[in-house]
Amino acid sequence: MAQGKASIRVYLSPEIKDSFKTTCFLKGLNMSDISDELIESWLKENAVGIVTEENSPSP
């Protein structure tokens, strides 16, 4: 596991998993990095009332 990272388990259909894995490989991308970017983007659009380091008020 990468230093300073937490893991999650995600269940996908075999077709989506294989397509994601193949596309990342062919583009030279890391599946975890892409997943992180997608989840971060989704949270920016959908998170409600959750304080994170990025959106916490400055002291």
Biopython code that builds the backbone (N, CA, C, O; Angstrom):
import numpy as np
from Bio.PDB.StructureBuilder import StructureBuilder

atoms = [
    (1, "MET", "N", (0.852, -1.186, 0.000)),
    (1, "MET", "CA", (0.000, 0.000, 0.000)),
    (1, "MET", "C", (0.889, 1.238, 0.000)),
    (1, "MET", "O", (1.951, 1.261, 0.623)),
    (2, "ALA", "N", (0.443, 2.242, -0.695)),
    (2, "ALA", "CA", (1.190, 3.494, -0.787)),
    (2, "ALA", "C", (1.234, 4.191, 0.567)),
    (2, "ALA", "O", (0.260, 4.176, 1.320)),
    (3, "GLN", "N", (2.359, 4.792, 0.859)),
    (3, "GLN", "CA", (2.539, 5.512, 2.112)),
    (3, "GLN", "C", (1.556, 6.667, 2.222)),
    (3, "GLN", "O", (1.421, 7.448, 1.279)),
    (4, "GLY", "N", (0.867, 6.794, 3.347)),
    (4, "GLY", "CA", (-0.054, 7.899, 3.555)),
    (4, "GLY", "C", (-1.369, 7.756, 2.823)),
    (4, "GLY", "O", (-2.110, 8.732, 2.706)),
    (5, "LYS", "N", (-1.683, 6.580, 2.329)),
    (5, "LYS", "CA", (-2.932, 6.346, 1.597)),
    (5, "LYS", "C", (-3.767, 5.317, 2.347)),
    (5, "LYS", "O", (-3.227, 4.453, 3.038)),
    (6, "ALA", "N", (-5.074, 5.412, 2.209)),
    (6, "ALA", "CA", (-5.997, 4.430, 2.756)),
    (6, "ALA", "C", (-6.591, 3.647, 1.595)),
    (6, "ALA", "O", (-6.627, 4.137, 0.466)),
    (7, "SER", "N", (-7.052, 2.442, 1.867)),
    (7, "SER", "CA", (-7.621, 1.643, 0.786)),
    (7, "SER", "C", (-9.125, 1.484, 0.973)),
    (7, "SER", "O", (-9.644, 1.541, 2.087)),
    (8, "ILE", "N", (-9.808, 1.283, -0.151)),
    (8, "ILE", "CA", (-11.232, 0.969, -0.144)),
    (8, "ILE", "C", (-11.440, -0.205, -1.096)),
    (8, "ILE", "O", (-10.592, -0.490, -1.941)),
    (9, "ARG", "N", (-12.567, -0.876, -0.951)),
    (9, "ARG", "CA", (-12.912, -1.967, -1.859)),
    (9, "ARG", "C", (-14.129, -1.526, -2.653)),
    (9, "ARG", "O", (-15.115, -1.061, -2.083)),
    (10, "VAL", "N", (-14.058, -1.673, -3.966)),
    (10, "VAL", "CA", (-15.137, -1.267, -4.851)),
    (10, "VAL", "C", (-15.522, -2.470, -5.699)),
    (10, "VAL", "O", (-14.659, -3.166, -6.235)),
    (11, "TYR", "N", (-16.820, -2.709, -5.817)),
    (11, "TYR", "CA", (-17.296, -3.815, -6.636)),
    (11, "TYR", "C", (-17.848, -3.278, -7.946)),
    (11, "TYR", "O", (-18.735, -2.424, -7.957)),
    (12, "LEU", "N", (-17.313, -3.790, -9.052)),
    (12, "LEU", "CA", (-17.711, -3.383, -10.393)),
    (12, "LEU", "C", (-18.058, -4.637, -11.188)),
    (12, "LEU", "O", (-17.666, -5.747, -10.828)),
    (13, "SER", "N", (-18.794, -4.440, -12.267)),
    (13, "SER", "CA", (-19.025, -5.577, -13.155)),
    (13, "SER", "C", (-17.676, -5.956, -13.771)),
    (13, "SER", "O", (-16.812, -5.095, -13.936)),
    (14, "PRO", "N", (-17.488, -7.217, -14.107)),
    (14, "PRO", "CA", (-16.212, -7.629, -14.715)),
    (14, "PRO", "C", (-15.886, -6.843, -15.984)),
    (14, "PRO", "O", (-14.719, -6.557, -16.252)),
    (15, "GLU", "N", (-16.902, -6.497, -16.761)),
    (15, "GLU", "CA", (-16.674, -5.756, -18.008)),
    (15, "GLU", "C", (-16.133, -4.355, -17.731)),
    (15, "GLU", "O", (-15.195, -3.908, -18.390)),
    (16, "ILE", "N", (-16.723, -3.666, -16.757)),
    (16, "ILE", "CA", (-16.251, -2.316, -16.421)),
    (16, "ILE", "C", (-14.845, -2.378, -15.846)),
    (16, "ILE", "O", (-13.991, -1.567, -16.205)),
    (17, "LYS", "N", (-14.596, -3.332, -14.960)),
    (17, "LYS", "CA", (-13.264, -3.474, -14.367)),
    (17, "LYS", "C", (-12.217, -3.727, -15.451)),
    (17, "LYS", "O", (-11.172, -3.078, -15.467)),
    (18, "ASP", "N", (-12.492, -4.661, -16.351)),
    (18, "ASP", "CA", (-11.533, -4.981, -17.407)),
    (18, "ASP", "C", (-11.299, -3.795, -18.339)),
    (18, "ASP", "O", (-10.165, -3.534, -18.741)),
    (19, "SER", "N", (-12.363, -3.082, -18.681)),
    (19, "SER", "CA", (-12.235, -1.917, -19.549)),
    (19, "SER", "C", (-11.428, -0.813, -18.866)),
    (19, "SER", "O", (-10.573, -0.188, -19.493)),
    (20, "PHE", "N", (-11.697, -0.577, -17.597)),
    (20, "PHE", "CA", (-10.967, 0.437, -16.820)),
    (20, "PHE", "C", (-9.488, 0.066, -16.732)),
    (20, "PHE", "O", (-8.614, 0.896, -16.984)),
    (21, "LYS", "N", (-9.221, -1.179, -16.376)),
    (21, "LYS", "CA", (-7.834, -1.642, -16.243)),
    (21, "LYS", "C", (-7.087, -1.531, -17.572)),
    (21, "LYS", "O", (-5.957, -1.044, -17.610)),
    (22, "THR", "N", (-7.708, -1.977, -18.648)),
    (22, "THR", "CA", (-7.077, -1.938, -19.969)),
    (22, "THR", "C", (-6.833, -0.503, -20.424)),
    (22, "THR", "O", (-5.756, -0.180, -20.925)),
    (23, "THR", "N", (-7.833, 0.353, -20.250)),
    (23, "THR", "CA", (-7.692, 1.751, -20.670)),
    (23, "THR", "C", (-6.584, 2.444, -19.894)),
    (23, "THR", "O", (-5.774, 3.165, -20.476)),
    (24, "CYS", "N", (-6.544, 2.228, -18.587)),
    (24, "CYS", "CA", (-5.473, 2.827, -17.778)),
    (24, "CYS", "C", (-4.106, 2.320, -18.243)),
    (24, "CYS", "O", (-3.164, 3.100, -18.382)),
    (25, "PHE", "N", (-4.006, 1.014, -18.480)),
    (25, "PHE", "CA", (-2.736, 0.439, -18.935)),
    (25, "PHE", "C", (-2.298, 1.042, -20.265)),
    (25, "PHE", "O", (-1.146, 1.451, -20.411)),
    (26, "LEU", "N", (-3.204, 1.100, -21.228)),
    (26, "LEU", "CA", (-2.857, 1.607, -22.549)),
    (26, "LEU", "C", (-2.481, 3.088, -22.534)),
    (26, "LEU", "O", (-1.713, 3.548, -23.379)),
    (27, "LYS", "N", (-3.026, 3.829, -21.571)),
    (27, "LYS", "CA", (-2.697, 5.253, -21.452)),
    (27, "LYS", "C", (-1.542, 5.497, -20.488)),
    (27, "LYS", "O", (-1.128, 6.640, -20.291)),
    (28, "GLY", "N", (-1.017, 4.422, -19.883)),
    (28, "GLY", "CA", (0.104, 4.556, -18.950)),
    (28, "GLY", "C", (-0.296, 5.208, -17.641)),
    (28, "GLY", "O", (0.508, 5.895, -17.010)),
    (29, "LEU", "N", (-1.552, 4.992, -17.230)),
    (29, "LEU", "CA", (-2.072, 5.617, -16.015)),
    (29, "LEU", "C", (-2.233, 4.589, -14.910)),
    (29, "LEU", "O", (-2.337, 3.390, -15.170)),
    (30, "ASN", "N", (-2.252, 5.068, -13.681)),
    (30, "ASN", "CA", (-2.434, 4.224, -12.513)),
    (30, "ASN", "C", (-3.915, 4.218, -12.129)),
    (30, "ASN", "O", (-4.524, 5.277, -11.974)),
    (31, "MET", "N", (-4.488, 3.027, -11.978)),
    (31, "MET", "CA", (-5.914, 2.912, -11.652)),
    (31, "MET", "C", (-6.263, 3.639, -10.346)),
    (31, "MET", "O", (-7.316, 4.268, -10.246)),
    (32, "SER", "N", (-5.393, 3.552, -9.369)),
    (32, "SER", "CA", (-5.657, 4.222, -8.084)),
    (32, "SER", "C", (-5.657, 5.737, -8.238)),
    (32, "SER", "O", (-6.491, 6.426, -7.650)),
    (33, "ASP", "N", (-4.720, 6.253, -9.032)),
    (33, "ASP", "CA", (-4.662, 7.702, -9.245)),
    (33, "ASP", "C", (-5.930, 8.204, -9.929)),
    (33, "ASP", "O", (-6.477, 9.238, -9.546)),
    (34, "ILE", "N", (-6.400, 7.468, -10.947)),
    (34, "ILE", "CA", (-7.609, 7.872, -11.662)),
    (34, "ILE", "C", (-8.822, 7.771, -10.741)),
    (34, "ILE", "O", (-9.680, 8.653, -10.749)),
    (35, "SER", "N", (-8.898, 6.706, -9.950)),
    (35, "SER", "CA", (-10.004, 6.553, -9.005)),
    (35, "SER", "C", (-10.023, 7.705, -8.007)),
    (35, "SER", "O", (-11.083, 8.245, -7.690)),
    (36, "ASP", "N", (-8.846, 8.077, -7.515)),
    (36, "ASP", "CA", (-8.733, 9.187, -6.571)),
    (36, "ASP", "C", (-9.248, 10.483, -7.191)),
    (36, "ASP", "O", (-9.993, 11.227, -6.554)),
    (37, "GLU", "N", (-8.848, 10.752, -8.435)),
    (37, "GLU", "CA", (-9.293, 11.967, -9.131)),
    (37, "GLU", "C", (-10.807, 11.959, -9.341)),
    (37, "GLU", "O", (-11.470, 12.977, -9.140)),
    (38, "LEU", "N", (-11.352, 10.812, -9.746)),
    (38, "LEU", "CA", (-12.792, 10.720, -9.989)),
    (38, "LEU", "C", (-13.600, 10.903, -8.706)),
    (38, "LEU", "O", (-14.616, 11.597, -8.700)),
    (39, "ILE", "N", (-13.146, 10.282, -7.627)),
    (39, "ILE", "CA", (-13.855, 10.416, -6.346)),
    (39, "ILE", "C", (-13.756, 11.846, -5.833)),
    (39, "ILE", "O", (-14.737, 12.397, -5.333)),
    (40, "GLU", "N", (-12.587, 12.444, -5.954)),
    (40, "GLU", "CA", (-12.414, 13.834, -5.523)),
    (40, "GLU", "C", (-13.339, 14.764, -6.305)),
    (40, "GLU", "O", (-13.969, 15.644, -5.719)),
    (41, "SER", "N", (-13.425, 14.579, -7.605)),
    (41, "SER", "CA", (-14.304, 15.384, -8.449)),
    (41, "SER", "C", (-15.766, 15.185, -8.048)),
    (41, "SER", "O", (-16.526, 16.149, -7.957)),
    (42, "TRP", "N", (-16.153, 13.940, -7.811)),
    (42, "TRP", "CA", (-17.530, 13.642, -7.420)),
    (42, "TRP", "C", (-17.853, 14.311, -6.076)),
    (42, "TRP", "O", (-18.941, 14.860, -5.902)),
    (43, "LEU", "N", (-16.916, 14.263, -5.134)),
    (43, "LEU", "CA", (-17.142, 14.881, -3.829)),
    (43, "LEU", "C", (-17.294, 16.393, -3.928)),
    (43, "LEU", "O", (-18.099, 16.977, -3.203)),
    (44, "LYS", "N", (-16.542, 17.032, -4.806)),
    (44, "LYS", "CA", (-16.665, 18.480, -4.983)),
    (44, "LYS", "C", (-18.067, 18.853, -5.439)),
    (44, "LYS", "O", (-18.581, 19.912, -5.077)),
    (45, "GLU", "N", (-18.681, 17.991, -6.228)),
    (45, "GLU", "CA", (-20.020, 18.263, -6.741)),
    (45, "GLU", "C", (-21.138, 17.797, -5.801)),
    (45, "GLU", "O", (-22.254, 18.311, -5.874)),
    (46, "ASN", "N", (-20.857, 16.843, -4.929)),
    (46, "ASN", "CA", (-21.921, 16.200, -4.174)),
    (46, "ASN", "C", (-21.816, 16.241, -2.653)),
    (46, "ASN", "O", (-22.798, 15.955, -1.969)),
    (47, "ALA", "N", (-20.659, 16.586, -2.108)),
    (47, "ALA", "CA", (-20.491, 16.587, -0.656)),
    (47, "ALA", "C", (-21.362, 17.663, -0.021)),
    (47, "ALA", "O", (-21.467, 18.779, -0.531)),
    (48, "VAL", "N", (-21.977, 17.314, 1.089)),
    (48, "VAL", "CA", (-22.842, 18.263, 1.789)),
    (48, "VAL", "C", (-22.435, 18.350, 3.259)),
    (48, "VAL", "O", (-22.493, 17.365, 3.994)),
    (49, "GLY", "N", (-22.025, 19.542, 3.668)),
    (49, "GLY", "CA", (-21.758, 19.816, 5.068)),
    (49, "GLY", "C", (-20.615, 19.035, 5.682)),
    (49, "GLY", "O", (-20.590, 18.832, 6.896)),
    (50, "ILE", "N", (-19.676, 18.596, 4.876)),
    (50, "ILE", "CA", (-18.537, 17.863, 5.407)),
    (50, "ILE", "C", (-17.328, 18.780, 5.356)),
    (50, "ILE", "O", (-16.983, 19.302, 4.296)),
    (51, "VAL", "N", (-16.677, 18.980, 6.508)),
    (51, "VAL", "CA", (-15.509, 19.840, 6.572)),
    (51, "VAL", "C", (-14.282, 18.979, 6.285)),
    (51, "VAL", "O", (-14.066, 17.955, 6.933)),
    (52, "THR", "N", (-13.485, 19.403, 5.312)),
    (52, "THR", "CA", (-12.236, 18.742, 4.982)),
    (52, "THR", "C", (-11.104, 19.740, 5.129)),
    (52, "THR", "O", (-11.339, 20.923, 5.375)),
    (53, "GLU", "N", (-9.882, 19.267, 4.979)),
    (53, "GLU", "CA", (-8.733, 20.166, 5.054)),
    (53, "GLU", "C", (-8.824, 21.260, 3.999)),
    (53, "GLU", "O", (-8.428, 22.399, 4.246)),
    (54, "GLU", "N", (-9.352, 20.911, 2.809)),
    (54, "GLU", "CA", (-9.412, 21.869, 1.708)),
    (54, "GLU", "C", (-10.445, 22.954, 1.918)),
    (54, "GLU", "O", (-10.239, 24.089, 1.487)),
    (55, "ASN", "N", (-11.571, 22.631, 2.577)),
    (55, "ASN", "CA", (-12.619, 23.641, 2.704)),
    (55, "ASN", "C", (-12.828, 24.129, 4.124)),
    (55, "ASN", "O", (-13.804, 24.825, 4.400)),
    (56, "SER", "N", (-11.911, 23.768, 5.045)),
    (56, "SER", "CA", (-12.052, 24.239, 6.424)),
    (56, "SER", "C", (-11.643, 25.715, 6.517)),
    (56, "SER", "O", (-10.752, 26.168, 5.799)),
    (57, "PRO", "N", (-12.312, 26.463, 7.420)),
    (57, "PRO", "CA", (-11.978, 27.888, 7.559)),
    (57, "PRO", "C", (-10.557, 28.087, 8.064)),
    (57, "PRO", "O", (-10.065, 27.299, 8.872)),
    (58, "SER", "N", (-9.902, 29.128, 7.595)),
    (58, "SER", "CA", (-8.548, 29.437, 8.054)),
    (58, "SER", "C", (-8.604, 30.049, 9.449)),
    (58, "SER", "O", (-9.534, 30.789, 9.769)),
    (59, "PRO", "N", (-7.596, 29.735, 10.290)),
    (59, "PRO", "CA", (-7.584, 30.294, 11.666)),
    (59, "PRO", "C", (-7.322, 31.778, 11.683)),
    (59, "PRO", "O", (-7.281, 32.386, 12.752)),
]
sb = StructureBuilder()
sb.init_structure("model")
sb.init_model(0)
sb.init_chain("A")
sb.init_seg("    ")
for serial, (resi, resn, name, xyz) in enumerate(atoms, 1):
    if name == "N":
        sb.init_residue(resn, " ", resi, " ")
    sb.init_atom(name, np.array(xyz, "f"), 0.0, 1.0, " ", f" {name:<3s}", serial, name[0])
structure = sb.get_structure()
